[in-house]
């Protein structure tokens, strides 16, 4: 796990109902104005015309409309001094005073749509623009009606042009948040705040890259002839990775033919060196269908001139856990999957991890038709534990948008440790997202790792929910050596193992919604099977799951004290 900052203590939480087979832990609806959409959506008519009208009405509620009147003439700046002052977050002003020009989020009030006809036209255009794989995944697993909503409509180009006209430099844009990030000084942000279509300006949260839970035990690989041992026993085929896959009963899915074939997995991380022989076996080269470097703004996620020598280490470990293929030595959990790679993190001290790249990377992964996204990254910075309520942090909102579109998401709980007090929490965003699968770490015996972070969320939900091996987990070496393995520790490593298993489950059940994957997995957790509930200390969640049981509906091996 890449841990970010320190976390404040939480407050006492309400007890959470235990999960039952076939049902997910309860969804907690949005607060305030957004609650009204929950009353609109269930009433959708079978009539396509009526459904579209109600869908548009629901989108207007979700987007904070009715219709805008802020599409003014270029340069219109109607806001007064008090409004301008209130638009800029106090922490943004402190950041400018301390550092000078900085990155900021500019959130817009609307998308410049002034009537229902225009909204309908924009929604139709957004639907036409869907990638075929993206369209099919949304058709199978999207939770909202239709294939698109207001979040798929692009950010208004006129708004962006006027922001850039202040002298600020645009970094990224995200239609999901209806926002852009910019690099700007104080005068430029003041000018942006005077634009009447700007809702608010906030700092882009950042965090320091910490690999304190990482250990390196590099081991040369066997010769190519012995590495190709594909005998009938799991030990012969999986080699060093057998135990970590067997712990979550993932090998059983492979034996049933679900190895990630036909599944697209998105990874957000630091970079990905793909020169290792476990990514380049004859007839089995790792398949990357799309990639983008958000740090350098180019299509290469491997090492580049000017990159820190360790830039690609972390991402390469993650890719190795999922996609390596060297029978007899090292086999990833979804070794037949294809990948969309997003390089969103810079490991150097002067450029710390920033949440705008994360959200843009996640939207890139979703738009390229991925079935699942996994990240071992997190953000806290100026967020407090009270902000980790599933609705506040920018990365959390991004993950909520992704899961609503049927993209299963896994994320690391964090490496900030735990205690015996159920009212404290060491989570980081987006581990608090509503339907993300948040993963803690255990060792080879199933004992919780001392560094594994604890929940609950600010609104009392169970996090982490599941556990996998994150202590001395086997993966590929991350440097230029193409012929060695290494072990690495952290919830960074338990998360891709879980993600690989869920990817194989998607192969078996491509039409399950995100909520069903969650409920089926959680119900097979060893803690839940032994106790009939989740861990009340919010450390173990539902425990180590049996992914074969979750997939096929009956135990491939029986958990102790099965209920």
N, C-alpha and C positions, 0 to 999 in steps of 0.2 A: 504494500500500500504506500502511496505517496501521501504522507501525512502533512497537514497544513495547520500550523499555529496551535494554540492551546484552547481548550473548551471550558466554558463556565459550567457550574453545576446547574442541573435542571431543578424543577419544582415537583412536589408530589403529584402523581398521576392517578387517574381513575383506572380501575381494573379493566382489562380487555377481555371480552368473551373469547373462549377457546375456539380454535378452528375445528370444524368437523369435516369428514370426508365429503368432498364435492362442493364445499362452500368456502369462500375466502374470508379472512378476517374483515370486519365491517368497513365499508367505504365511508369516509367522513366527508360530508359535502362541503363545498366552498362556503366561505363566510359572506355575510352582508349581501350586496347586490347580486353576486353570482349565484346565490341559492335559487333565484327565481327560474333559472334555466332548468333546474331539476323538476319543476312543475310543468314546464312546457314540453320537454322531450317525450315523456311517456304517452302523451296524447296524440302522437303523430297518426294521421289518418292513413288508411290503405290507399287513398286516392293520391297518385303521384303529384297532381297539381296542388292539392291541399297540403300534402306533406312538404312540398317545396316552400309553400308560403309559411308554414309553421316553422320549418327549418330556418328560413331566413329570419323570422322573428326571434327564434332562439339565439341565432348568431348575433343579432343586434344586441340582445341582452348580454350575451357572453362578452361581446366586444366593447360594451359600455356605450353603445349608440342608443337612441335612434340617430337619425342622419346628421352628419356633420354640416356645418356651415363655414368651416374654417379654411376652405380652399380659396384663399384671398389672392389678390394680385401679388406678383413677386415682390418680396421684401416687406410685406405687411408685418408690422411689429406693434400690435395693439396693447400689449401687456404693460401695466404700470409698475412702478418700483417695488411695491409690496409683493405683488404677484411674482415678479422676477426673483426677488429674494427667496420667497418660499419654494420656488421650483428647484432651487439648487440645494441638494442635501448638505447638512452641516459638515458631515465628514468629507464631502467633496471639497468644501472650502478649506478645511484643515489640511487636506492633502495638497492642495494648490499652494498653500502657505509654506508647507514643509519641503515640497519637491519641485515646485514650479509646474510647468506644463505636464499634464498627466492624461491617462486614459479615463474616459467617462462614458457611461451609458446615456443616450438621449432617447427617452421614451416618448412616443407620439400619442396624441389623444385619439386618433382615428386614422383611417387610410384614405381620406379624401373622397369618400363615397357619399353622394348626396341624395340618392333615392334608391328604392328597391329594385328598379330595373337595372341600374348600374351594378348593384350588388349581385344580382342574378347573373349578369354578364361576366363579372369578375370571377364568380364561383365556377361558372361553366368553363372559363379559360383556365382556371387552376386545375380543374379536373382533366382537361385535355392535355395539360402539361405533365401529368403523372407518368413516371417511369412504368413500363408494363409490369415489372416485378413489384413495384411499390403499389400499383393499382390492385394487383391480385392479393397482396398481403392485407391491404386495407379492406378489400371486399370480404376476406375471410375472417379478420380478427378485429376490425375497428369497432369501438364501443359506441361512438356517436352515429346518428343517422347519416346516410350518404357517404360519399368517398372523400369529401373535402369540407372545410369550414373557413371561417373568417381568417384563421391563422395561416391558411395557405395562400391568401391573397398577398402579393408582394407589397413591401413598404412603398409608400407613395414616392415616386421619383422626384416630384417637385419639392417635397419636403426635404429630401436628401440634398437636392441642389441648393436650397436656401441655407441649410446648415453648413454645407461646404463653402458657401459664399461668405461666411463669417471669417474664413481663414482656417477653420478646423479641418483636420485630416481624417477622413473616414477610414476606419480599420475593418470592421465587418458589419454586416447587417443581418437581421434575423426576422423573418415575417412572423415566426411563432410568438415573439415578444413584441412585435411592432416597434422595433427599436434598431438603432445603430450604435456602435461604439466609435468614439472619435478620440483623437489625440489633440488636446487643445490647451491653451493658456486661460487665465482667469478672464481676460477681456473677451476672448472668443466665446467662452461659456456664458458670460453675461449677455452677449448678443444673441446667442442661441436661445437663452431663457426668455428673451423678449418676443420670440416668434410665438404667435398665439396658438399654433397647432402642436407645440411642444408641451407635453404633460409634466415631465419632471426630468431632472438630471441627477444621476447617482454615480458614485465611483465604481469602476470595474474591480471587483474583489480579487485579491491575489493571495498567494500562499507560498511558503518556502518549502522547497523539495527536501524531504527528510527520508533517508534510507537507513535509519538506525537499526531496523530489524533484519537487515540483509546480511547473509553470510555467503562466502564464496568457497566452494570446495571443488575446484575444477579437476576433472578426471578425463584422461584420453579415452576416446572411443575405441572399441575393438576393430579389428580389420574388417574390410568391406565384406569379405566372404562370411565371417561369423555374424556380422550385423544383419545379414539377410536370412537368418534363421526364422522360418515361419512355421515352426512345428505346431502340433495341436494344443499344447498346453499354454495357458496365459503367460506363464513365466517365460517361455521360449519366445513368444511373440512380442510381449510388452516390455520385457527387460526391466530396467530400473523404474519404469513408470507404473508397473503392475499394481503395487500396493495403493498408490494414491488414487488410481481410478477405481480399484476394487472397493475402496472405503465407502464410496457413494454408489456402489453397484452399477457402475457405468459400463463395465466390460460386458455385462449381460445384454445391454442394448446393442453393443457391437455384434455380439453373437447372433442377435435377431435381425441383423442387417442394417441397423441404424447407426451410421458412422459419420453423419454430417453431410452425406452425399445430397446435393441439390439444395443445401441450406447456405445462406449468406450471413456471415458474422461480421459485424462492425466492431472495430477496436479503436478507442481513443487513448493515445499514449504519447510517449516521447519521441518515437521514431522506430524504424524496423529494419534491421540488417538481415537480409535474406540470403546471405552467402553460405550459411551452414549446410552441411551435407544432408541434414535431416529435413531441409526444405527443398532439396534438389535431387531426390532419388529418381533414377530413370523411370519414366512413365508416371511419376508421382511428384511433380514439381508443385510447390504451394501456389494456389491459384488466387491471384489478387485481381479483382475485376475493376477496382477503382481506388484511387488514393489521392490525398491532398495534404500538403504541408501548410498548415495555417500560420506557422511561425515565420516561414520565409516566403509564403504566398506563391508556392509553385507545386507542380504535380509529383514531386519526388519525396517520399517519406523515409528514404535511406539516408546514410551519412552524406553530407555535402560540405564543400569547402567553407571553412569558417565555423562549422559546428564544433561544440565542445567534444573532446574525445569520448566522453561517456554519454553523449546525447541519446544514442540509440539503445543503450543497455536495457533499460526497463521495458520498453515496448517489445524488444526482441525476446525477453524472457516470457512475456505474456503470450506472444504469438507461438512460442515454442510449447507452452503448456497445452495449447489448443490444436495447433496445426502441424507439429513435427511428425515425421514419419521415417523412422529408421528401425525396422523390425529387428527384434532381438536386443535392442538397446534403449530406444526412446520413441514412444508413440503417444501423440497428443490425444486429447479426449474427443476431438471431432476432426480426425485427420483427413477426412474426405470433404470437408467444408470449403467454400470459397470465402474470400475476405474483401471487405472495404476498410481501408486503413486511413485514419486521421491523425496526423502529427499535430497535436494541440499544445504540447508542453515544452518549454525551454528550460534546460537544467542549469543554465548559468546563473550566477548570483544576481547579476544586474537586471535580468529579465525573468521575473518569477511567473509561476503559472497564473494564467488569467482566465476568468470564467467566460469571457466573450468568445474565445477560441473554442472552449468546450461546447457551448450551445451551438455555435456554427458548425462544429464538427459533427455533433449529433444530428443536426438537420441534414447535413451532407450524407451521413450514413443512411438515414431514413429515406432520403430522396433517391438513393441508389438501390432501393429495394431490399435492404437487409431484413432478415427475419429476427435478428437479435443483435443487441449492442452490449458491449461490456467495457467497463472502465475501472481502473484502480487508482483513481484520482479523486481529490476532494478539496473543498474550499471552506474556510471559516473566516479569517481576516476580521472584518468588523461585524460579521454576523455573531449573534449570541445564541445560546441554546434555545432561548424562547423564540428565535426566528426559525428554528428547525421544526416547523409545524406542517411540512408537506405542501405549503402554499406560498412561501415567501422568498427563499433564496432563488436567484436567477437560474442556476443549474438545475435546481429542483423543479422549477416551472418548466424548463426545457424537457426534463425526463417525463414529467406528467403529460406533456404534449406528445412525446414519442410513444408512450404506452397507450394513450388514447387512440393512436393510429395503428395499434396492433403490433408495435415493435416491442418485443420482450427485452427488458433491460436488467442487467446485473451490475452491481457496484459494490466496492469494498466498504466495510464498516469503518475501517481506520485502524491505526496502530497506536492509539493513545491509551490503551490499557483499560482496566475495569476495577471495581471494588465491590464490596458486599452491600452497598447502599442502593436500593432500587430507585431512589429519587435523584440520583446523579446520572449524568450522561456525558459521553465523550465522542458522540457522533460528529460527523462533518457532512456538509451538503455535497452531493445530492442523496446521501444515504437515507434521508427522511422522506423522499418522494413517495407518493401515495401507493403506486403499484410497482416500484422497483423491487427486485429481489436483492436484499442486502446481506452480504456474506461475511461471517466471522471466520476465525482460523483455529484449527486444532492440529495436534501432532499426529504421528503415525499410530498412536494408541487411542486416539479419540479424545485426548485431554485438551482442554481449552488452552490456547496460547496466552502467555502472560500479557502480550502486547495487544490482544484483540479488543477492539473498542466495544463499548456497551451502549444500550439505549436507556430509556425509551425516547421517542420523539417528544417534542414539546406538547403535542396534543394526545400523548399517552399511547401511541401505537408501538407494537413490538418491533424492535430493531436491535441487533440483526435478527433475521428470521431463520437462517440456515448456516451450517458450518461445513467446511471442507478442509483438506490438508493445506496448511500454510506455514508449516515448520519443516525446513529442509526438503522443500518440494523440488523434484527433479525437472530440469528444463535444459535448453541449449545454452552454450556459452554465448556471451553477448559481445565479445570482442571480435577481431578479425579472424580468430582461430576457427576453422571450419570443422574441427575434428575433436571436440571435447564436450562434456556435459558439465553442469554445475548444479548446486542446490542453492535455493534462495528462500528466505523466510519473509512472511508478511501476509496480511490479508490481500495484498496485491496478487499473491499466487493462489490463494484459495478461491478467489473470485473467477479467474478464467477456467479453473477446473469445473466449477459449478456451471459457468456459462456454456462450456463444451457439452456438459451433460444435458442441459436444457435444449441446446441446439439439436441434439440427437432426438430428444422428445418431440420437438417440432416436426422432425421428419416423420415420426409416427402419427402425429395428430396435427396436421397443418391448419385445421379449422378451429382449434381451441382458442378462446380469447385469453388474454394475459391473465385474467383473474383465475381461470381454471388451471393453468399451469401452476400458479402460486398455490392454490388450495390443495391440489393433488400432491405437490412436492412437500408442503408443510405437514400434511397429514401423515406422511411416512417418516418424519423426523424421529430419531431414536428417543429424544427426551419426551416428545409428545406421546409416543407409543408406550413409554414406561409410566408416564404421570398423567396422561389425559389432558394436558394443558401445556402452555409455554412456560419457560423458565421465569419465575416471578422476579428474579434479579435483573432481567433483561440483558443477560450475557450470552446465554446459549440459544435463545430463540426457541425454535421447535427441535433443534438438534441437527444431527447428521442425517440427511435424507437417504432413502433407498429409491434411486431414480428409476430402476426397473419396475419396482412395485408401483411407483407413481405413474409410469407409462402404461403398464399392461393391466393394472387393476387388481392384481393378486400378488402375494409375496413371492419373490424369487428366492429369498431367504427370509425367515421369520424373525422380526425384531423381538428382543427380549420383552416379556410381559405385554405382548400384543393385546390391544383392546379392540 
